Amino acid sequence: MNYLKVYNSIISNAKSENRVKLNKNDIKYVYYENHHILPKCLKGTNDKENLVLLTAREHFICHKLLTKIYSNHRGIILAFYRLTTDKKQRKISSKDYEYSKYLISSISHTTETKKKISESLKGKKHSLENRKKRSQNYKEKEINKGEKNPMFGVTPWIKGKKHSKETLEKMRKPKSEEAKKHMSISHLGNIPWMKGKTHSVETKKKIIEAGKGRKHTEETKLKFKNRIPWNKGLKLNSNKNIS
């Protein structure tokens, strides 16, 4: 779409009608808004030749078209954003509102604007009430720091959970060696991210190849042998082919 052509056609059509602002009580009254044909942020003047009366709908469309024509201009984007957020009861679509929010979030302050903001804050003093609030907030943070915090060491999903006396007795009761073995066997292969996962023969070969030359302690070797189901019976650094 040629946005500039559409923009110029709306302006020329409005100019050709010789529009005039009338009193609200007039029978021929139509609500119009003043629009700068060449925006002020682009050095447009307040001369009659650069001004045109547009309906609220035309005004909104023209400013939206300008964001397409001058897509990276901060002033143009801000002008369109103001139209979507001002106090006038404009009926805009959710898409237009989202579009204006997207535009305003994508632009950043110019170096000149940043300097102006910095200069305006120089020498600025906070009120006594403001300083007291800041001081109080700081003190509260210090009081509730680390172990002083009531939530320190508390796991959120455990908070408030109570076990029955029977459960507590079972948890405290020392487990026999036989029970420990049963628990170990029952948990074998139940690693959450490995549950139900089986490796292909090719993947198994790659894992064994990657482990060649790597030395493990005897304790680690035992752990590998007992805990990883797909490695059961395979020797580390083995040169044998997997059948």
N, C-alpha and C positions, 0 to 999 in steps of 0.2 A: 504493500500500500504506500502511495505517495502522501505522507503525512503533511508535508508543507502545502501541497496542492489542496488538500481538504481544508486545512487551516485558512488559506487565502480565500477559498470559496465561501466559507462561513462569514469572514470579515467583509468581503465585497457584497454579499447578499444583505448583511445588516446595514452597511453604508448606503446601499441603493434604496432602502426603505425610509431613509431620513427620519429615523426614530427620535422621539422626544419623550422626556420624563414628564408624566402627567400626575395630577393630584389623585389620591386614592379614591376620592368620591366621584371622579370622572367616569362616565359610562365606558369610554374607550381605554380605560386604564390598563396598562400592562406593566408587570414588574420587570425592570431592567437594571443591569449592573454595569458600571464603567469598566472598560477593559483597555489596557495598553497594548496596542498592536505589536509594537516592538517593546518587550518587557523592560521595566526600569533597570533590572539587574544587568541588562545588555545595553545600558546607556540610552534607553528610551525616554523621551521627554513627555511633559504634560501638555504639549501643544494639541490643539483641536484635531489636527491632521493625524495625530498618533492615538487618538481616543475614539472608541466606538461603544455604542450601547448594545449589550447582549442580554438575552434572557438568561436566567440562572442555569438552565440546561446547556445553552450554547457556551456560556462562560466556563462551565466545568469541563466540557468537551475540548474547548480550545486550550485550556491549561494542561489537560491530559495529552493532547497532541504535541504541545511544546516539550513535554518530557520525552517524547519519542524523537522529536527533531533535535533537541539539545540534551541527549541522554545523560551526559556526565556533568551538567552544570548545576552547581549547588543551589543557586538562587532560584532557578526554574523549578527544581524539585521541591524546595521549601514552599514556594507559592502554591503548588498543587497540593502539598500536604496540608497547608492551612485551610484550603477549601474543603477538605474532607474532615477537618477537626474543629472548624469554627462553630460559633453559637447559633448560626442561622440554621433553620430546620431544612437541611438539604436531604433529599432522599437519594442516597447512593447505594449501589449494590455492594455486596460483601466482597466481590472480586476487586472492585475499584478501591475499597478500603484496604484490602490486603495488599494491593499493588502500591498504594501510597505509603503504607508501612514498610514495605520491602525497599522502596526507593530511599526513604529517609534513613533506614538502617544501613544502607550500602554506601552512603556518602560520609566523608570525614571532614573535620574542620580544616580550613586552610591555615597556613602558617601565620598569616596576618590575624585571623580570628583568634588563634591560640594565644598570640601575643597580647591581644586586646583583653582576653579573659584573664590572663596572668597579671596584666597591669591593673585591671579592675579589682583584683583580690589583694593587691599590695597594700599593706597598712590597715587592712580590714580587721577590726577587733570584734571578737565574739562577746555577746552579752553575758552578764554575771550568771544568769539563769542557765544559759547554754553551757557555760564552763562547768557549772555545778553538775549538770546532767552527765557531761563527759567524764568528770571525775568520779561520779557515782558508778557509772558503767564500768570504768576501769577497776575500781575497788571490788565490784562484784565478780569480775573476771578473775582477779587475783585470789579472792576468797574461795572460789569454786575451782581452783586450778589443781590438776593432778589428783592425788588421793583425797583431797578435800571435797572433790566433786561427788555428790550423792550417787551418781551413775558410774563411778569409777569401778572397773572390774566386773560390772554387771552386763551379762549378755542379754540384749533386748528380748529375744524370744523365750528366755528362761525366766525373765522378771515376773514375779508373782506366781510362778508355777510351784505347786506343793505336791510332794510325793506322799503316798500313804505310809503308815508305819511298817506295814508288811513289805512294801517295795524298798524302803530304806534299809530294813534288816537284810534283805536279799542282796542289796548293793554292798553292804558292809561285810557280808559273810565271805571269808576267804575261799577262793575257788580251788578245787583239787586239780592235780596235774592232768587227770583224764578229761576234766571239764575244759581245761585250757586247750587241750589238743583238739577236742570236738569243735570249740569255737574257732580255732585256727583253720580247721578243715572247712567249716561252714562259710568262712569269709574268703576262702580261696577263690580268686577270679572275680570277686564282687567289687572290683574297683569301679566307681561310678562311671568314669569316662571310658572304661574298657568293657562295660557290661554289654554282653551280646555281640561284641565285636570280634571278628575272626580275620586273621591276616592271610593273604594269598601266599602261595609257595614262593613266588618271586619276591614278595615283601620280606618273608622270613629269611631268604638268602641274603638280601640287602642288609638286614639287621645284623646277621652273623658276620658278614664281610666288614661292616662298620666297626664291629667289636674286636676285630683282629688286631693283635699287637697291644691291646689295652690290658693292663694287669689289674686284677681285682684281688682283694684280700679273701682269705678262706671263708670268713664270716659272710662277706658279700656274695660269694659263690653259692653258699648254702641258702641265702635269702632268695637269690634268683631261681634256684632249683625248686624251692618250696612254694614260692608265691606266684610266679608267672606261669600260667597254665600252658601257653603255647610253646614255652621253652622246656617243658618237662621232658627229661630224657636226652636233651641235646647238650653236648659239651661245648663250653665256651672256647672260642678260637679254633673250632673244629674245621677241618678241611674236607669233611665228608659231604657228599651231596645229599640234599633232602629228597626223600622219595615220596 
